[in-house]
Amino acid sequence: MLGIGALGWWVIGPEQNLLYWTVILPRLMQEVAFVGPENVSLAKPLQLLAGLAPQTAKRAVQVLALLALSAGYWVLYRRGDDRSAPIDRELSFGLFVCTMLLFLPNAWTNYLVLLLVPIASILSRSFAPRGSLPPWAVGTLIFTFFLTLFYTPCGPWDARVPCTHDPLFVGLFHWPRGLHDLMVEWKTVVTAGVLGVWFAAARRSSP
């Protein structure tokens, strides 16, 4: 890890590294949740539905993230003897990805492509006799993969973003704008769903 960090410092250069650590990262740490359509973090519905203030919503998701990580690693520890070390590493990485995407103050919709990693990992283990998942879990993963095709609809903040009703802007067919927007909003729900499937997978034994 130290070698990778040193290589990154050398490739990017000390000036840009210092800029990130001293300017960009402190600004990111001060961000509060944005309630626009491109944010699929849990912090947004906490503001819109629960009426929390932006700073309160940010603190709430930080607490929830800590609880989710603690519960996840407790499950991994309890079932660790039933699995090989490589599978535990895959599950640990999947837990981190799901938790990061769900509980960041701002998780932009394009970030959800990272969910493909834990989805692929979980599905690859579900075919084993002892690692099989219930139908609802497999359905959740497939539906989540489908929703990753839908990008945020255009907004007034950037006129350069094309207004489209198509998954991935492919232009092959058109969805009604209301349905397209609903698919984008559901990304928060399915991210939580993948985290739930992760817990179902982590509780099972694997060869």
PLY file of the C-alpha trace (Angstrom):
ply
format ascii 1.0
element vertex 207
property float x
property float y
property float z
element edge 206
property int vertex1
property int vertex2
end_header
0.00 0.00 0.00
2.83 2.38 0.81
4.41 1.59 -2.56
1.15 2.37 -4.39
0.83 5.63 -2.48
4.40 6.60 -3.33
3.81 5.75 -7.01
0.68 7.88 -7.08
2.56 10.77 -5.48
5.30 10.47 -8.09
2.93 10.16 -11.10
0.56 12.97 -10.10
3.25 15.16 -8.64
3.68 16.79 -5.22
1.95 20.04 -6.21
-1.31 18.36 -7.22
-1.19 16.01 -4.25
-0.77 18.90 -1.85
-3.62 20.75 -3.58
-5.91 17.76 -3.01
-4.99 17.21 0.63
-4.89 20.87 1.66
-7.63 22.45 -0.48
-9.96 19.98 -2.21
-10.38 17.39 0.55
-11.18 19.98 3.27
-13.86 21.43 0.97
-15.31 17.99 0.33
-15.46 17.36 4.06
-17.57 20.51 4.47
-20.13 19.50 1.81
-23.77 19.11 2.78
-26.32 17.08 0.87
-27.63 18.55 -2.37
-31.31 17.82 -3.04
-31.12 17.90 -6.85
-32.05 14.86 -8.97
-28.47 13.75 -9.56
-27.78 13.05 -5.87
-28.77 9.48 -4.95
-27.40 9.51 -1.39
-29.66 8.65 1.54
-29.00 12.15 2.87
-31.36 13.63 0.26
-34.53 11.78 1.30
-33.66 12.45 4.94
-33.92 16.14 4.10
-36.95 15.93 1.81
-39.03 13.35 3.69
-37.86 13.64 7.29
-37.39 17.41 7.16
-33.84 17.34 8.52
-31.56 20.32 8.05
-28.66 19.74 5.61
-26.01 19.56 8.33
-28.21 17.29 10.47
-28.80 14.96 7.51
-25.06 14.77 6.92
-24.41 13.80 10.55
-27.27 11.29 10.44
-25.84 9.43 7.43
-22.40 9.40 9.06
-23.88 7.68 12.11
-25.82 5.25 9.89
-22.65 4.48 7.92
-20.78 3.65 11.13
-23.62 1.39 12.27
-23.79 -0.37 8.87
-20.04 -0.96 8.77
-19.99 -2.19 12.36
-22.87 -4.59 11.72
-21.32 -5.78 8.47
-17.93 -6.54 9.92
-19.57 -8.25 12.90
-21.39 -10.57 10.45
-18.14 -11.20 8.57
-16.32 -12.01 11.80
-19.03 -14.40 12.99
-19.09 -16.37 9.72
-15.41 -15.98 8.89
-14.55 -19.60 9.73
-17.01 -20.83 7.09
-15.37 -18.98 4.19
-11.99 -18.67 2.56
-9.93 -15.49 2.98
-10.34 -14.32 -0.67
-14.14 -14.48 -0.38
-14.01 -12.52 2.87
-11.89 -9.87 1.15
-14.42 -9.61 -1.68
-17.29 -9.26 0.78
-15.38 -6.66 2.80
-14.78 -4.58 -0.31
-18.44 -4.92 -1.31
-19.55 -3.71 2.12
-17.32 -0.65 1.81
-18.61 0.21 -1.68
-22.29 -0.13 -0.76
-21.88 1.85 2.46
-19.89 4.61 0.78
-22.45 5.09 -2.00
-25.47 5.05 0.27
-24.18 7.25 3.08
-22.06 9.88 1.33
-23.60 13.35 1.66
-23.54 13.58 -2.14
-23.42 10.41 -4.24
-23.84 11.36 -7.88
-25.81 8.93 -10.00
-22.81 7.98 -12.14
-21.05 6.73 -8.99
-23.40 3.75 -8.95
-21.41 2.03 -11.66
-19.23 0.96 -8.71
-22.12 -1.22 -7.55
-21.38 -3.54 -10.44
-18.36 -4.86 -8.50
-20.24 -6.14 -5.42
-23.16 -7.26 -7.62
-20.85 -9.40 -9.76
-19.08 -10.75 -6.68
-22.30 -11.71 -4.90
-23.87 -13.26 -8.00
-20.74 -15.29 -8.72
-21.02 -16.89 -5.28
-24.78 -17.43 -5.41
-24.45 -20.41 -7.78
-22.62 -22.44 -5.16
-24.90 -24.85 -3.21
-24.11 -23.26 0.16
-24.01 -19.72 -1.16
-27.32 -19.67 -3.02
-29.47 -16.58 -2.53
-33.27 -16.33 -2.29
-35.11 -15.13 -5.42
-35.78 -11.66 -3.95
-32.06 -11.09 -3.51
-31.17 -12.12 -7.07
-34.05 -9.99 -8.38
-32.78 -6.98 -6.44
-29.31 -7.31 -7.96
-30.67 -7.65 -11.50
-33.01 -4.67 -11.06
-30.14 -2.60 -9.67
-28.00 -3.46 -12.68
-30.87 -2.33 -14.92
-31.19 0.99 -13.09
-27.50 1.77 -13.51
-28.31 2.33 -17.19
-30.38 5.41 -16.36
-28.47 8.65 -16.07
-29.67 11.85 -14.45
-32.11 13.86 -16.58
-30.91 17.21 -17.84
-31.04 20.15 -15.48
-30.95 23.93 -15.72
-27.54 24.09 -13.98
-25.69 22.91 -17.09
-27.10 23.55 -20.56
-24.45 21.28 -22.08
-26.06 18.17 -20.58
-28.36 16.69 -23.22
-31.99 16.18 -22.32
-32.68 12.49 -22.84
-35.17 9.85 -21.82
-32.90 6.98 -22.88
-30.68 4.73 -20.80
-27.06 5.74 -21.44
-28.15 8.23 -24.13
-28.13 5.43 -26.71
-31.08 6.88 -28.64
-32.56 3.49 -29.55
-35.87 4.02 -27.76
-37.50 6.66 -25.58
-38.93 6.35 -22.10
-41.54 8.81 -20.86
-39.78 11.58 -18.97
-41.68 10.85 -15.77
-40.71 7.17 -15.86
-37.08 8.03 -16.60
-36.92 10.43 -13.65
-38.54 7.82 -11.41
-35.89 5.30 -12.40
-33.20 7.78 -11.38
-34.84 8.44 -8.02
-35.07 4.69 -7.34
-31.30 4.45 -7.36
-31.22 5.38 -3.67
-33.63 2.55 -2.84
-31.77 -0.08 -4.85
-28.43 0.92 -3.31
-29.94 0.16 0.08
-31.29 -3.04 -1.47
-27.83 -4.17 -2.58
-26.56 -3.54 0.95
-29.39 -5.73 2.24
-28.47 -8.48 -0.24
-24.86 -8.14 0.92
-25.95 -8.99 4.46
-27.93 -11.97 3.15
-24.85 -13.19 1.26
-22.45 -12.56 4.15
-24.55 -14.67 6.48
-24.25 -17.70 4.22
-21.42 -20.15 4.10
-19.38 -20.43 0.91
-16.93 -23.06 -0.24
0 1
1 2
2 3
3 4
4 5
5 6
6 7
7 8
8 9
9 10
10 11
11 12
12 13
13 14
14 15
15 16
16 17
17 18
18 19
19 20
20 21
21 22
22 23
23 24
24 25
25 26
26 27
27 28
28 29
29 30
30 31
31 32
32 33
33 34
34 35
35 36
36 37
37 38
38 39
39 40
40 41
41 42
42 43
43 44
44 45
45 46
46 47
47 48
48 49
49 50
50 51
51 52
52 53
53 54
54 55
55 56
56 57
57 58
58 59
59 60
60 61
61 62
62 63
63 64
64 65
65 66
66 67
67 68
68 69
69 70
70 71
71 72
72 73
73 74
74 75
75 76
76 77
77 78
78 79
79 80
80 81
81 82
82 83
83 84
84 85
85 86
86 87
87 88
88 89
89 90
90 91
91 92
92 93
93 94
94 95
95 96
96 97
97 98
98 99
99 100
100 101
101 102
102 103
103 104
104 105
105 106
106 107
107 108
108 109
109 110
110 111
111 112
112 113
113 114
114 115
115 116
116 117
117 118
118 119
119 120
120 121
121 122
122 123
123 124
124 125
125 126
126 127
127 128
128 129
129 130
130 131
131 132
132 133
133 134
134 135
135 136
136 137
137 138
138 139
139 140
140 141
141 142
142 143
143 144
144 145
145 146
146 147
147 148
148 149
149 150
150 151
151 152
152 153
153 154
154 155
155 156
156 157
157 158
158 159
159 160
160 161
161 162
162 163
163 164
164 165
165 166
166 167
167 168
168 169
169 170
170 171
171 172
172 173
173 174
174 175
175 176
176 177
177 178
178 179
179 180
180 181
181 182
182 183
183 184
184 185
185 186
186 187
187 188
188 189
189 190
190 191
191 192
192 193
193 194
194 195
195 196
196 197
197 198
198 199
199 200
200 201
201 202
202 203
203 204
204 205
205 206
